[in-house]
Amino acid sequence: MKVRALLPCFVFLCIFSTQAVARIPQAASNQVAGEPRTPASTSGTDSAAPSKIDPAKEAAIRQLVNMTGGTNVVNQVMDGMQKNMKPMMANMLPPGDYRDRLIDLFFERFRSKADVRELVDMTVRMYDKYLSEEEIKGLIQFYSTPLGQKTLTVLPKLMVELQSESMKWGQDLGRQSMQEVLSEHPELRKALEDASQSAKPH
């Protein structure tokens, strides 16, 4: 089990995809059946293309990605993220018999579209943007040490466990905060109860 240099990119994509699920019901209701998607606007100029990375630096970055496990992290992290994200997605979507199947199909489609090569290229660009070639080589040297090797083993577990625990922490904190606010402001509790009653079907 090893952490990979592309792990932060992949974690971000998973979290972003989860947040997008919250907007699915509204997007589905607004979408016209059979209407083609509008492609993202582009400037059509060469200036929008990413700048060329120095070949020696790019080679060092790809060496860093490869020595930290390369693309093998995807399925490992995806499994952990999927386990943690499923309950959150279920809470975001209206209840119904459709929900479990929709979530399963979402993950199946997401995994089929996750091109690892794109993640690697994205990682290369990010490392090039924020780190010098000398710093990249320093990371390579660090990951060659016993501490670096332990970091490669521990960090994937830490990332997945931290996401799970932070979600629980946020839910508990949010529940406590809402209970305290409603306790301190009876007028808001009454307004909430009235609004809930009005929203129920008659």
Summary of the structure (lengths in Angstrom):
residues: 202
radius of gyration: 22.4
end to end distance: 55.3
largest distance: 69.7
contacts: 470
relative contact order: 0.14
helix: 77%
strand: 0%
